[in-house]
Amino acid sequence: MNAKQRPAKDPIPRFAAREEEAEFWDTHDFTDYWDELEPANVLFSPNLTSSILLPLDGGTLSHTYRHAGAKGVKGETWSGRG
């Protein structure tokens, strides 16, 4: 399905509760909303001793690796800054 064939996406509503937001994102693909999202401001410590695993779909993972590569770092270590 190309962009012309894709159905119109729902607008991101204003959520009254986290549960409403969770329900919305459970039924919508956030990659359809890249142009409406804003980067989060996150502080990173240079000497982290813990990590988390975050499952990502193939498209999001590919996007992350491409963006990291453009910054000259590996996707696993990309901080999102700069």
NORUR-V631162 format. One record per backbone hydrogen bond with DSSP energy under -0.5 kcal/mol. CO is the residue of the C=O (numbers start at 1). NH is the residue of the N-H. E is the energy in kcal/mol with one decimal. If there is no record, write none. Layout:
co=CO nh=NH e=E
co=CO nh=NH e=E
This chain:
co=2 nh=5 e=-0.9
co=2 nh=6 e=-1.1
co=11 nh=13 e=-0.6
co=13 nh=15 e=-0.5
co=17 nh=21 e=-1.8
co=18 nh=22 e=-3.0
co=19 nh=23 e=-2.3
co=20 nh=24 e=-2.3
co=21 nh=25 e=-2.5
co=22 nh=26 e=-1.8
co=23 nh=27 e=-0.8
co=24 nh=27 e=-1.1
co=28 nh=30 e=-0.7
co=29 nh=32 e=-2.1
co=30 nh=33 e=-1.8
co=31 nh=34 e=-0.8
co=33 nh=36 e=-2.3
co=33 nh=37 e=-0.9
co=34 nh=37 e=-1.0
co=40 nh=42 e=-0.8
co=45 nh=48 e=-0.6
co=57 nh=61 e=-2.5
co=58 nh=62 e=-2.5
co=59 nh=63 e=-2.3
co=60 nh=64 e=-2.4
co=61 nh=65 e=-2.5
co=62 nh=66 e=-2.5
co=63 nh=67 e=-2.5
co=64 nh=68 e=-2.7
co=65 nh=69 e=-2.8
co=66 nh=70 e=-2.0
co=67 nh=71 e=-0.9
co=68 nh=71 e=-0.8
co=68 nh=73 e=-2.1
co=69 nh=72 e=-1.2
co=74 nh=77 e=-1.3
co=74 nh=78 e=-0.9
